[in-house]
Amino acid sequence: MITDTRPRNRAVAASFAGTAIEWYDFFIYSTAAALVFGKHFFPDFDPLVGTLMAFSTFVVGFVARPIGGVLFGHFGDRLGRKSILVVTLTMMGLCTFVIGLLPTYAQIGVWAPILLVTVRFVQGLALGGEYGGAVLMAVEHSDPARRGFFGSWVQVGVPVGLVLSNLIFLLVELLPSDAMEAWGWRVPFLLSAVLVATGLVIRIRVDESPEFSEVKRNGEVAEAPAKEAVKHSWKPILLCAAAGFTPGTMFYIAMVFGLSYGTDHVGADRSTMLVLTLISMAVVLPCLLYFGALSDRLGRKQVFTGGVVGTALAAFPWVLLIDSGSFVLMLLGYILVSIPFSAAYGTLATLLAELFPADVRNSAINISYAVSNVFGAGMAPIVATSLLIRTDSGMPIAAYTVGVCVISFVCLKALRVPGSWTAGRTGPSGPDSGPAAAPAAARQSAREL
């Protein structure tokens, strides 16, 4: 049992703050891709096709994430979680600031989208390396009985980052239209410098993960952690990746693609769609913490599965409610998908951390999460926009979401979770349980799979 909670609280705060800032950086790009990038970087296309091209650059960041996951996961397992988190936050902040300074297509022609894609790729590398370290700093500092709750704080960084990005865009939307198009869209990117400086101060002050410190003391640091992770844990890595398709797909369809769907297809104004996103994130934030804590009692897999089933049930109603054009009904649709999304996403961090041994855990989490985002979240806006172009209807998009949920459900059923890690309050007690026994249990489970 952990008696001094200060190291844990600092670690959780550092993971939450840094993750929120990095996702702010990532989401302001997403919002700009939906609202303005088509005009400034792909002006020779039809507006909807221009949006599709802007979302294509969005996918580049997801393609880079497995590379960043392997690269930074390697160093996270070799050198420690803390130092890598400082590097990834710095990289992300610099890239975001540079996007705010990029010349447009009207100024330098084809070099504008090329530079945009290049910077987006580096952003993807940084974000791919961020997630695993942030999760482990929170989970590995926590009492086994409350890992679900404290792990969910890392997930809370995502809605907080989205809220920050949308609030900034709502403020710049108050500018005159000409000013917004000329320079206002750059402001959210440039403001990132202030947030990143704040996050770095918080992260530099945190202690290294106790479980990594134990691995290092015992001389058990893996020579090639990514290789070891794939060799011994490839099945749970892939199963977790596919299980993560559902929250990633639903999130990016509702919160990213939904902006352009609501404005271009339904006819709502941009401010309305941003407000809907903000309110739904206000719902998601406490729900993530609630479901994370619930997983400490019921088990990660059970709560996650409930979220997947709930997302499948909410997919078609979400489209119908958005198509209504009524603010109240659209808001109901967003709240409807926010709750099952929270159940799945709120338990994901701790589920991943508990499946893998400490010496390769950073690499395994990064690889699984990055693969999940490439084929789930990263593809969702592209697939949704393509389906809309071909059918002029949101119904195929809902069917696509349900199909993704079926894949996640099947993979969750096949996933074996170590018993002593599933729910801290109901797992076995005694000298062979808790943090010290966890790596061995995770490695054995991975090999049995």
N, C-alpha and C positions, 0 to 999 in steps of 0.2 A: 504494500500500500504506500502511495506517495504522500509524505508528510509535509514537505516544503513545496508549496504549489507555485512559488514565484518563477522558477525556471519554466514550468509548464505554461503558466500564463503568458510569460514573455514569448515563448515559442509559438503559442497559438496566435498571439497578437501579431507577431512578425509574419507568420504564414498568411493570416487573414489580410493584413494591410498590404503586403507585397502582391498577393494574388489579386486583390481588388484593383490595385493600380495597374498591374499588367493586363487585366481584363478590360479595364477602362481604355487602355491603349488599343487593345484588340477590337473593342466594340465601337470606338469612334470611327475606326476604319469601316466596320460593317455598316454603321449608320450612314456614313458618307458614301459608301458604295451603293446603298439603296436610294439615296436622295440626290447626290450631286456629282459623283465621279463619272457617271455616264456622259454628262454634258462636258466636263472639263478634260477628260482623258480619252473618250471615245465619241467625239462629236459627229462623226460622219455616218452614224447608224440611226435607225429608227429608235425612239426612246426606250421601248421595251427590250430591243436587242442590245442597246447600249447598256442597259441595266444588267443584262445577261453577261456582257463582256466585263463589266465591273465586278460582278460576282465571280467571274472566272479568275480574276486576280486575287479575289478573296480565297479561292481554293488553293492558290500557290502557298499561302501561309500554312495550310493544313498539310500539304504535301511535304513541306519542310519539317514538320513536327516529328515524324519518326526519326529523321536524321538527327535533329536536336535532342530527341529523347535518348537515342543511343549514345551520342557524344557526351552530353551532360550527365546522363545516368551513369556512364562509365566513371567519370570524375567524381560524381556524388558518392559512388560506392568505393572509390579509391581514396579520395581526399577528404570527403565529408560533405554533409548536406548544406551546411551554412555557407561555405565559400562559393559554392555553385549558385546558390540563390542570390547572392550579391551580384555575381556576373550576369545572370540572366535578366535581372531587373534593370541593370545598367544598359544592357544591349537593347532591351525593349524600349526603354525611355528614349535613347538616342535615335532609334529608328522612327519612333512616333514624331519626335521633334523635326526630323529631316523631312517627313511627309508634309508637314506644315509649311515647308520652304520650297517644295518641288514646283518647278514651272509647269504650266499646263500645255495641252496639245497645241493650243493657239500660239504659244510662245516658242516651243522647240520641236513641234511636230511629233513624229513617232517615238522620239527619245523620251517623251513624257510617260507614256505607258510602260516603256522598258524600265525606266528608273523606278516607277511605282511597283512593278513586279519584283524588281531586285530588292528593294527595301522591305517589301512584304515577305519575301523569302527569308530574310534575316530575322524579321519579327517571328516568323514561324519557328525558326531554329531556337530562339530564346524561349518562346512559350512551350515548345516541346520539352525543353529541359527544366522548366519551372515547376510543373505540376507535381512530379514525383517527390522532389525535395521538399516542397511546401507541405504536402500530405504527411511525409515522414517526420518532419520537424514537429508537427502537431500530434500525430498519433504516437510516435515513439517516446514523447515526453509524458504521455498520459497514463493514468491508471487503467489497467485492462477492463475494469468494470464500466468505464465511461469513454472508451475509445470512440464509440459511435458518435456521441455528442460532440466531443472535441474535434474529431475528424470532419464533422459537418461544418465547422467554422471555416475550413478551407473552401468548401463549396459555397458558403455565403459570400465569399469574395467575388463570385461571378455575378450575382444579381446586384451587389453594391457597385461593381464596376460598370454594369449596364445602366444602373440608375444615374451614376455620375455622368456617363457619356451622354445619355439622353437629356439630362438636365442642362448640360452645357449647350447641346444642340437646340433645346427649347429657348434658351436665352439668346443664342445667335439668330434664331428665327425671328426675334423681335426687331432685328435690324431691317432697314429698307431692303427690298428685294435686290436692287442693284449692288448694294454693299455686301449682302449675303453671298451673292454669286461671285463677286470680285475677290473678296478677302475674308468674309465672315466665316466661311467653312474651315479656314485655316486655324482659327483661334483655339478650338478644342485640342488640336494636335500640339500647338505651341505651349499650351498650359500644362501639358504632360510633364515638362521639365520640373515644375514646382512639386508635383505629386511624387515623382520619382525620387527627388532629393529627400523628401519626407520619409518615403519607404526605406531608403537606404540607411538613414539614421536608425530606424527601428530595427532593421535586420542585422546591422553590424553589432548591436548590443546583445543579441541573443546567444545562448550557450549552444554548443554542438549537441547533436542528438546523443542521448545516453546509450542507446543500443549500438550506434555506429562506434562510439568510443569504446564500448566493450569488445566489439569485433576487432578494432585496432589494437587494443591492449592484449588480446589473446593471439595476435598474429594471424587472424583468419581473413584478412582482406583478400578478396578474389583478384587474381591477376588479370582476368578478362571477364568482368562481371556480365556484360551483355551476352557473351558467348555461353557462359555458364547458365544464365537465366533461360536462354532459348533451348539449350541442351536438356535441362532438367525440368523446365516448366512451360514448355511450348503449348501444351494443351490448355492449362488455365489461362495463359496469356491470351490465346485466341478466343477462348470461351468468354473471358471477361471483356475482351474487345467487342465481340458481337453483342454481348449483353448491354454494353454501353451505347449501342446504336440508338436505342429508343430515346433516352433523355437528350442525347445530342441532336438527333433528328428533329424531335418535337420542339426543342428550344430554338433551333435555327430557322425552322419553318415559321414558328409563331412570332419570334422576336426580331428576326432579321428579314427573312422573305416577307413576313407579314406587313412590314412597313411599305414595301413597294406594292404588295397585293392590295392593301387597303387603299392606297392613294391612286394607283393606276387602274385597278380593276373595279373596285367598289365605288371609288369617287370621294373617299374621305380626304380631308386635308392632312398635311403632314403633322401639324401640331396635335391633332386628334389621335393619330396613331402613336405618336410619342407619349402622349398622356396615358393611353391604354397600356402601353408597355411599362410605364412607370408604376401604375397602380398594380398591375399583375406582379411586378417584382416586389412590391410592398407586401403582397400575399406570400410570395415564394420565400422571402427571407425568414420569417418565423417558422414556416412549414419545414424548411430544410433542417433547422435545429430540432424541431419536434420529432421528425422522422429519424434523424440521427440518434436522438435519445431513445426513441422507440425501438430501434434496432439493437440497443444494449439489452433490452428485455426479450424481444421476440426473435432476434437473429437478423443478420444483414440480408441474407438470401430471401427470407420471407417478406420483409418490407420492400425490398427491391422488386420482387415478383409482383407484389400488389401494385406498385407504381407502373409497371409495364402493362398489366392488364387494364388499369385505369386509363392509361394513355390511349390504348386501342379503342376503348369505349368512348373516349372524348373526341376522337379525331374528326368524325363526320359532323357531330354537333358544332364543333368549333368553326368549321367552314360555313355551315348554314347560318350560324349566328353572325359571323363576319359579313357574309353576303347580304344580311338584312340592312346594313347601312345605319342602323339605329345605334347610337352610342351606348345605351343601356344594354342592349342585347349583345353588342360587340364586347362590352366589358364582361358580361356574363360568360361569353365564350373564352375569353382570356383567363378568367378565374378558374373555369372548368378544367382547362389543361394545366394550369399552374400547380394544382394540388397533386395529381399523380406524377407529374414531372418531379416535384419536390421529394416524393417518396423514393423514387428511383435514384435521383441524383444526390440526395442527401446521404445515402448509405454507400455510394460508390467508392469514395475515398478510403474509408475504413475497410471495406470489403477487399479492395486491391491490396492494401497494406498487410492485411492478415493472411494473405495467401502465399506470400513469398518469404524466404529466409533473409535475414538482415544483411548478409554479405552481398547479395545481388538484388536486393529489394528495390532500390532506386531505379536500376536499369529495367527490371521487369515491369514496374508500374509505368514508367515512361513509355516503354514500347507498347504495352497493352493500350494505354490511354491514347497514344498518338495514332495507332492503327484504327482504333475505334472512331477517332475524330476524322480521319481521312475518308473512311468509307461510310461513316454515319453523318456527323454534323457537317463536315466539309462539302459533301456531295448534296446535302439537302437543299440549299438555295438554288443550285444549278438544276437539279432534277425538277424541283417545284416550278421554277421559271420556265423550263423547257416544256413541262406538261401544260402549263398555262398557255404558252404560245400555240401549242398544237391543238388544244381542246377548248380554250377560252372558258374553262370551268375549274372550280376548286375541288370538285368531287374526286378526280383522279389523284389529286395531291393527298386527300384524306385516305384513299385506298393505298397509296404508297406508304403512308405513315403506319397503317394497320399491318401491312406486309413486313415492315421493319420490326414492329412489335412482336410479330410471330417468330421471327428469327431470334430476337432477344429472349423470348420466353423459352424456346427450345434449348438455347445454350445455357440459360440459368438452371434449367432442370438437369442438365448434364454436368453442371459444375459442382464439385465436392469441396465443401468448406471445412477446415479443421474445427473439430468440435469445441476445443477449449478456447478458440478465438471467435466463435460465432456470436456469442452473447456473454459478455464478461460476468454478468451476475448469476448466470446459470451454469457456467463452465465448471470443470473440476477444480478443487482447491488443494492446497498442500504444496510441498517443495517442488513438485514437477509441473506446476502451473504458473501462469503469469508471463511477464516479459522474457524471463530467461529461457523458458521452455518453448516460447513461440517460434523462433527460427527453426528449431528441429521439427516441430509439428508442421510448420508450413512446408518445409522441404520434403518431409515424408508424404504429405498430401499431394504435393505437386508431382512427385515421382509415381505415386499410385495412380494418378490420372493418366 
